[in-house]
């Protein structure tokens, strides 16, 4: 795998999963959000569900933006193999969606997670593609 691809995978895939996924049966709560913010929180919840199930196919097809899938497709094995590797690295993530800012077809969600036993607050970006919110990166 080339250095730019490794960097892109480390920068994009691991943080997306780290801040967007909660394991051990915990689900991302979406009840506090209304309208488009609810749809954004639901997209993060769906990623959590698909990742917990270890369903790389669903994550690539339904949860990640087309730009992310295209970038991951340049790696050996493509999106599914990259995610399989990344999902194997997750041992226990708890996540809570905080503030969500929606600006047209883009959104930023603040997510609090636990990584290596420490609280971590990160932001994930989402884009609306085909009427559905999909994770596109971290900010």
C-alpha positions as CSV (number, residue, x, y, z in Angstrom):
1,X,0.0,0.0,0.0
2,X,1.4,3.4,-0.9
3,X,2.2,6.0,1.7
4,X,-0.5,8.5,0.5
5,X,-3.1,5.7,0.7
6,X,-2.0,4.7,4.2
7,X,-2.1,8.3,5.3
8,X,-5.6,8.7,3.9
9,X,-6.8,5.6,5.5
10,X,-5.4,6.5,8.9
11,X,-6.7,10.1,8.7
12,X,-10.1,9.2,7.4
13,X,-11.2,5.7,8.3
14,X,-10.0,5.2,11.9
15,X,-11.2,8.6,13.1
16,X,-14.6,8.1,11.4
17,X,-15.0,4.8,13.1
18,X,-13.6,5.9,16.4
19,X,-15.9,8.9,16.8
20,X,-18.8,7.5,14.9
21,X,-19.1,4.0,16.4
22,X,-20.3,2.8,19.7
23,X,-19.8,-0.9,20.5
24,X,-21.0,-3.3,23.2
25,X,-24.7,-2.9,22.5
26,X,-24.8,0.8,23.1
27,X,-26.7,2.8,20.5
28,X,-26.3,6.4,19.4
29,X,-29.3,8.3,20.8
30,X,-31.2,10.3,18.1
31,X,-34.2,11.4,20.2
32,X,-32.9,14.8,21.1
33,X,-32.7,15.9,17.5
34,X,-35.4,17.1,15.1
35,X,-35.5,17.6,11.3
36,X,-32.3,17.3,9.4
37,X,-30.3,17.1,12.7
38,X,-32.2,14.0,13.5
39,X,-31.4,12.5,10.1
40,X,-27.7,13.3,10.7
41,X,-27.7,11.6,14.1
42,X,-29.6,8.7,12.5
43,X,-26.8,8.3,9.9
44,X,-24.2,8.1,12.7
45,X,-26.4,5.6,14.5
46,X,-26.7,3.5,11.4
47,X,-22.9,3.5,11.0
48,X,-22.7,2.3,14.6
49,X,-25.2,-0.5,13.9
50,X,-23.4,-1.7,10.7
51,X,-20.0,-1.5,12.4
52,X,-21.1,-3.5,15.4
53,X,-22.5,-6.1,13.1
54,X,-19.2,-6.1,11.2
55,X,-21.0,-5.5,8.0
56,X,-18.3,-3.8,5.8
57,X,-20.5,-4.1,2.7
58,X,-23.3,-2.0,4.3
59,X,-20.8,0.6,5.6
60,X,-19.3,1.0,2.2
61,X,-22.6,1.0,0.4
62,X,-24.8,3.0,2.8
63,X,-22.8,4.9,5.4
64,X,-19.8,6.4,3.7
65,X,-19.9,9.1,1.1
66,X,-19.1,8.2,-2.5
67,X,-15.8,10.3,-2.2
68,X,-14.7,8.3,0.8
69,X,-15.6,5.0,-0.9
70,X,-13.6,6.0,-4.0
71,X,-10.6,6.9,-1.9
72,X,-10.7,3.7,0.0
73,X,-11.2,1.8,-3.3
74,X,-7.6,2.7,-4.2
75,X,-6.3,0.6,-1.4
76,X,-5.6,-3.1,-1.7
77,X,-8.9,-5.0,-1.4
78,X,-10.9,-1.8,-1.7
79,X,-13.3,-0.3,0.8
80,X,-14.5,-3.5,2.4
81,X,-11.0,-4.9,3.1
82,X,-9.9,-1.5,4.6
83,X,-12.9,-1.4,6.9
84,X,-12.5,-5.1,7.9
85,X,-9.0,-4.2,9.1
86,X,-10.2,-1.0,10.8
87,X,-13.1,-2.8,12.5
88,X,-10.8,-5.4,13.9
89,X,-8.9,-2.6,15.7
90,X,-12.0,-1.4,17.7
91,X,-12.3,-3.0,21.1
92,X,-14.8,-0.8,22.9
93,X,-16.1,2.6,21.8
94,X,-18.9,4.4,23.6
95,X,-20.2,7.4,21.6
96,X,-22.6,10.3,22.2
97,X,-23.7,12.7,19.5
98,X,-23.6,16.3,20.8
99,X,-24.2,19.4,18.7
100,X,-25.1,19.1,15.1
101,X,-24.8,21.9,12.6
102,X,-26.5,21.5,9.2
103,X,-25.7,23.8,6.4
104,X,-27.5,22.8,3.3
105,X,-26.1,19.5,2.0
106,X,-23.3,19.3,4.6
107,X,-23.3,18.8,8.3
108,X,-20.9,18.6,11.2
109,X,-21.6,16.5,14.3
110,X,-19.7,16.7,17.5
111,X,-19.2,13.2,18.9
112,X,-17.9,12.3,22.3
113,X,-16.2,8.8,22.5
114,X,-14.0,6.8,24.7
115,X,-10.8,5.7,23.0
116,X,-8.1,3.8,24.9
117,X,-9.9,4.6,28.1
118,X,-9.9,8.3,27.6
119,X,-12.7,10.7,26.6
120,X,-12.3,12.1,23.2
121,X,-14.4,14.8,21.5
122,X,-14.2,14.9,17.7
123,X,-16.2,16.2,14.8
124,X,-17.4,14.2,11.9
125,X,-18.5,15.7,8.6
126,X,-21.4,14.4,6.6
127,X,-22.8,15.1,3.2
128,X,-26.2,14.5,1.8
129,X,-26.1,12.2,-1.2
130,X,-29.2,10.9,-2.9
131,X,-31.4,12.2,0.0
132,X,-29.3,10.4,2.6
133,X,-26.7,11.7,5.0
134,X,-23.3,9.9,4.7
135,X,-20.0,10.3,6.6
136,X,-17.4,12.1,4.6
137,X,-14.6,12.9,7.0
138,X,-13.5,14.5,10.2
139,X,-13.0,18.1,11.0
